[in-house]
């Protein structure tokens, strides 16, 4: 597969990287975050090279990678993704940013890149699972997706299930 750049290694970015590493063994991963302590969380993962964010380091890594997976804070995501697209890097964004993602449509077309926004766990993966289920089952009247955050300290589900009132 070649070189893949993971940019932003918070809770979602780090979990995405670990899952990607498990599923795609033939990629070499450049992992970038502004927090140097994140590097120790990646120790033991083969084919993963950690870098502390600096603009010059990022430019060098972007030259090698054709695919970037971003999980950035909303305040910087749009500008960073725009720069990646301009450098002809395809981007899969697994986080959320406040701006309308289609503002990048012109850049994506001009630079012959690919941009997949909101491709994280929910929305994203959950929508793919629901789409597959609807295709398999046929007509479906309603779908309920319960959404939460990735917890700092995961707690296994209890044996009793309480029903929330939020519907998506």
SULGIFEN-V137211 format. One line per field, one symbol per residue. ss: DSSP state (2 for helix, 1 for strand, 0 for the rest). phi: phi as a letter, one per 20 degrees, with the letter a starting at -180 (. if undefined). burial: b if it has 16 or more other ideal C-beta (glycine too) atoms within 10 Angstrom, else e. A space follows every 10 residues. Layout:
ss = ???
phi = ???
burial = ???
This chain:
ss = 0111111000 2222222222 2220001111 1110000222 2000000111 1100222222 2222001111 0002222222 2222220001 1110000000 2222222222 0000110001 0001222222 2222222000 0000000000 0000000000 00000000
phi = .necddcocf fffffffffg ffeceeddde dcbfefffgf fdfnefmcde cffbgfffgf fffeedccdd bdfgfcfgff fgffffemdf cddddccfff fffegffgff eldccdelde fbfpgfffff gfffffenfc fbcddedbef ffcfcffefd deeedfcd
burial = eebbbbbbbb ebbbbbbeeb beeeeebebb bbbeeeebbe bbeeeeebeb beeeeeebee bbeebbbbbb bbeeeebbeb bbbbbeeebb bbbbbbbeee beebeebbee bebebebebb bebbebeeeb eeeeeeeeee eeeeeeeeee eeeeeeeeee eeeeeeee
